[in-house]
Amino acid sequence: MLKDLFFISINSMKKRKLRSWLTLLGIFIGIAAVVSLISMGEGLRTAITGQFGELSVDTLTFSNAETSFGPPGSTAVKKINDNDIRLIESVNNVKIIIPRLIRVAKIEYNKAASFGYVINMPEDKEKIDFIYTNMNIEVDEGGLLDLNDKGKVLLGNDYLNENKFEKKVRIGSNIIIQGKSFEVVGILKKASTFTINSVVLMLDSDMRDILNIPKDEHDILAIRINSKENVEKAAKDIENEIRKDRKEKIGEEDFKVQTPLQSISAVNTILDVVNIIVIGIAAISLLIGGIGIANTMYTSVLERKAEIGTMKAIGAKNLDILKLFVIESGLFGLAGGVAGAVLGIFLAYLVSVSANFYFGNNIFAFSINWVLIIGAIMFSFLIGVLAGLVPSYQASKLKPVDALRG
């Protein structure tokens, strides 16, 4: 009997093709939005958290409060100084401190100019080796910067793109940075981080010279701890030491000590909030879709009174009529959910491929979350069933005589 009711519902939907498609539209759009946007959100989560890959779990970053958007530390009113470094060096479990400068500079080549990130490289064997290892820096062409490479730079892989300066930068070429010529000693391999691909690396003294940065001024500090088990304790000890030196109260600090795990956690929190907003917006579309199903089912009941009367006259019970219309409304939700999920997956895949093609690397991960897909389809089916309950109940209560009278 249930099988017969199922086929009757399918045939009814086929007879009213245009109305059926319009009814599916609200559910279709809502599910497509949920699946595509959350899938893209997960891809974005992978891409952003991948930017933290240059930080190992035993490394902290220390920075002062920023005043606006820009490279880390570059917009801080109060710069990190050598006194801060000495205080942090005195903290237990601190193994090595590497002062970093990250600034934007004018870069010229082939009579064309652009602006890009310039980052300093420490002029100390242990520290420069740590940076290369910690950031997984490898060259595609040429070699790495050496401690004696004054007047030379190491470029990110984006500089191999001819579109940047309408001419490919080659090893041995000279580029102008802030009005001073530098020889290109190497070009890095393509990385998963945007900043590394577009960066210019130069020795600390060269960078301070072209940008007039005092020797005791630093943007951020990379602090390596002797063991990953001591990272949290070291972070708290550093906070206490700097807070005491600056005579600041807890919660009123003008600096920040951050672990890679904290950074990733902050990003994940933001993306979770975005996903909740996306689900909320999509829920409105699903609500409208549910209203559309209810409206269609009410209309269907009115149009099919004779059919209901005939079924009851030949022995169909109220429960059978209820099942028929609930199945039909559920099929609206199910069909809309499946179609929306397929479209959502396709859109997420399209965005993933387009993003990876644009950035030239597989940074925007695409994967099918089957829990999300199945959950979205089942939720769509539930919306359909719930939307059809009242019309179905009314259809089941029709008396045969009244129904046949129309």
N, C-alpha and C positions, 0 to 999 in steps of 0.2 A: 504493500500500500504506500509506504514512504517513497519507494522508487517511482511509483506512478505520480505522486504529488510533485516530486522533483521535476519530472518531465513536463508535467502540466505547467509548472512555473516557468520553465525554460521557454516553452512554446508561447506563453503569454508575453514574455519579455521580447521575443522575436517579432510578435505581431505589432508591437508598439516600439519599433526601432528608434525613431527620433526621440520619443519621450524617454526611452531607456537610456540613450546616450546622454541626454541632458541631465537626467537624474544622476548618472554616474559621475558627471563632471565635477561636482563639489567634492565627492569622496576622492576621486582621481587626483585632483590638484592637491588636496590636503596630504594624502599619503606620499605623493611624489615629492612634495616640499619636505616632509619629515625625513624620508629616506635619503634624498639627495643632499640636503643641507647638513644633516648629522654625519653622513658619510664624508662629505667634504670637510666638515669640522674635524673629523678624526684624521683626515689627511693633513689638514692644517696643523693639528696637534703634533703629528710626526715631524712635519717640516720645521716647526718652531722649536720643539724640544731638540731637534737635530742641531740647531744653532748652538746648543750648550755642549755639544760633543767635544769642543775644544777645552772644556774644563774637566779635570779628573776629580774623582770623589774625595781626594785628600787635599784639594786646593780651595782656599777661601778667596773672596774678593773684598777689598776694603775701598770704600768711596765716600766722599763727602756729599752733602745734600745738593741736589741739582736745582737750578733756577728755571730751566726750560728744556725743551727737547734738543737733543744733539748727541754726539758721541759720548760714551760714558766718561764722566769726570770733567769733560771740557767746559761744561756750563756751570760748574760749581763756583760759588762766590769765594768760598774759603778753600784754597788748594791744599792738598796733602803736602806736608813738608818733611824734611829730614828728621825733625824731632819726633814726628809720628812714627817714622820707620824705626828709630831707636827704641821707642816705647814698645812697639810690637815685637821687635827682636828680643826684648827682655822677657817676653811671655813664654812660659813653659810649652813645649811641644812644637814651637815654631821652628821649622827647619831652614827655610829659605824665603826671602822676600824679593820680589821683582817689581820695581816701579815701572808703570806703563804710561805712555803718552798716546792718546788717540785723538787726532785732529783732522780737520778738513783742510785741504790745500789745493791750490790751483796747479793743474798738471797740463803741460803743453808738449805736443809732438806733431810733427808734420804740418806745422803752421795751424794746428787745431788745438783748442783748449777745452778742458773739462775740470770738474772738481771731484775729488775722491778722498777716501780715507788714507791717512798716513799714520803708521804705527812704528814706534821706536823698537829697536832691538838692543838688549843690554850688552855692554862691552865687557863681558865677563864670561869666561869659558863655561863654567858650571851653569850659569843662568841662561845663556843663549842655547845651550844644549837642552836644558829643561823646556824652554819655549818650543823648540823644534819637536821634541818628543811629545810634549803635552798637547800640542795643537796638531799633531800628526802631519807636520809640514814636509812635503816631498816635492822635488822639482820635476817639471815636465821637460824643461830645456835649461841648459846651463848648470849653475851650481848654487849652493846656499851662500848666504852672506857670511863672511868670515870676520873675525875681530879686527882685521887690518884693512877691511874693505871700505875705507873712507871714500866718500864721493861716489859710492855705488849703491844700487837699490835692487830689491827683489820684488817682482811684480806678481799679482794674482793672475789667474788664468784668463780672466776677462780681457786682458790686454792683448791676447792673441787674436781677438775678434777685430777684423779689419774695419768694422763699422764704427769702432770707438774713435779712431782718429783718421779713418779712411785709408789706413795703411797699417799693416801688421807690425807690431813692435818686435824687434829681434834682439837676440843676445849681442851685446856690444853696442847697441844703439844708445844714443843719448837722449834723455827726456829732460824737460825743464820743469822743475818743481819750485814754486814760489820765486821764480826768476833765476834759479841756479841750476846748472847742468849736472846731471847724474848719469853714470854709465849703468846700463842694465846688465846685471851679472847672472840673473836667472829668472825663470818664469815658473810659477808653481803649478802643480797638477790640479785638475778640477776637484774642488772640495764640495762638501754638502752644505757649507755655510756661505751665505751671501757675502758677508764681510771679507772673508778670506779670498774669495774669487776676485774681488774688486780692490784689494788692498795694495798699498805700497809700503814695503818694509825697508827701513834704513837704520843705520846705527844711531844711537841715542844722541851723540854729540852733533851729528849732521842735522838731525831734526831740530834740536834746540837752537842751532845756529840759524837755519833758514826761517824759523818761526819766532825767534827771539824769546825763547822760553828759559827762565832762570834755572840754574842747576838744581836748586832745592825745591822745585815745583813739580808735582806729579799729579796725574789725573786719577789713576786707580793703582792699587797694589794687588798683585797676585801673591798670595801667601800659601806656601806649601807646608803642610803639617806632617810630622814624622810618621803618623799612622792614621788611617781613615777612622779608626776607633776613637781617636782623640779630637776629631774635627769639631764636634759640637761643644766640647769643653773648651777647646782653644778659642772658638768664636766668642763664647761668653767671657773668657778671660781677657780677650782683646777689647771687647766692649767695655768691660769694667775699667781697664787700664786707661783707655782713651777718654772715657767719661770722667774719670777721676782727674785726669790732667786738664781737661777742658772745663771742669767744674760744672758739669751738666747733670740734670736729674734724669731718672729713668723715664723714658717716653718723650723726652725733649731733646734727644740727640740730634746733632747736625751731621751725623755720619751714619754709615750702614755697613755692617759686616754680613756678608751673604755666602751661603754654601750653594753649590750647584743644585742640590736637592731642593733647597728653598726656592731657587729660581724656577725650576721646573714645576714645582708645586704651585707657584703663583700663576704661571702660564696656564696650567691645567684648571685652576680655579676660574680664571677668566673664560676659558673655553667652555667649561661646564655651565657657566651663567649664560653664555651665548646660546648653547644648546637648549637650555630651559626656555629662553626667549623664543627660539625657533619653534620649539614644540608648542608653546603657547599660541603663536601666530597660526601654526598649522591646525591647532585644535579649533580655532575659529572657523577655518575652512571646512573642517570635518563636521562641525556643528551645523553649518549651512547645508552641507551635503546631507546630513541626517534629516534636516527639515525638508529638503528636496525629496528624499525617499518617502517620508511620511506623507507629503503632499501627493506624490505619485500613487501611493498605496490607497489613500482616501479616494482618489479619482478612479482607481482600478476597481475598488469595491462598488462604487456607484455604477460604473459601466458594466460590471459583471454580475449584477443582481440576478439576472435570469439564469446565468450559469450556476450561481450559488443555489438558487431555488431548485434547479434541475438535479444538482448533486444531492441536495437534501431529500428530494422526492424519491430518489432511487436508493436511499439508505445511508448517505453520508452523515456523520455525526458532527456536532459542533466542534469537537476536538480536531476532526479531519479538516474542516474549513479553516480553523485557526492555524493548523500546521501548514496548510497550503500557502496562506498569505505570509506567515512568518518565514517560511522557506524562500518565498519570492523576495521579500525585503532583505533577507540575509544574503541572497545571491547578488542583489544589487551592491551591498557592501563588500562582499567577497570579490566580485568582478572588478569593482573600483579599486579595491586594495591591491589586487594582483597587478592590474594595469599601471597603477600609480607606483608600485614598487619597482616594476620593470623600467618605467620611465626615470624614476629616481636613480636607479643604478646606472642607467645609461648617461644621465646628466653628470653624475659624480665622476664616472670614468672619463667623460669628455673633458671636464674641467681638469682632471688629474693629468691627462695626456697633454692638454694645451699648456698647463703650467710647467710641466717637465720639459716640453719642447721649447718654451720661451726662455726658461732659465738654463737649459742645456744640461740638466742633471736630474736624476730620479730622486728628487727631494720631496715631492708631493705623492705620498704613498696612496695607492688605491687597493682597497680590500673589501670583500663583501662580508658584512656582519650579519650572519644568518639569524642570530637572535633578534636583531633589529628588524630584519625583513619579515620574519615569521610573526613577530610581535605586532608590527604595523598592520599586516594582513588580518590577523586575528582581531585586532582592535577595530579595524574597518568592518569586519564581519559583525562584530558585536554592535557597532553603531547602527548597521543596517537592521539587525534583529530588533534592537530597542526602538528604532524609529517606526518599525512596522507593527509593534505590539498592539497599540490602540486601534489602528484601522483593522487589523486582523481580528481582534476581539469583537469589534462591531460587526464584522462580516459573519463571524461565527454565531452571533445572536440573532441574525435575520431569520424570520419565520419563512418557511417554504412558500406559503401563499402570498405573503407580502413581497418576497423576492421575485416570484414569477410574475406578479402584477407589475413589477418594475417601478 
